[in-house]
Amino acid sequence: MKAYLITTGLVFGAIVVAHVARVFAEGTRLLTEPDWVILTLLAAMFCVWAFRLLARMRRAGRGLPGAQH
């Protein structure tokens, strides 16, 4: 589960970084496209969510809180 969360967080983080780099390369015109902005925000939220779950797992010691072992 940890490997999955790390991979997911890194993949969605890379998408966000690519989108931000594209804004710098192409200009702020992209910020006027609602689909592009929504997908960037969703990728950022999934990235944060994955790393928050990973941190919660580490604090719990073994697995996700509430998960049966």
Secondary structure as UniProt FT lines:
FT   HELIX           2..26
FT   HELIX           28..32
FT   HELIX           34..60
FT   TURN            65..66
//
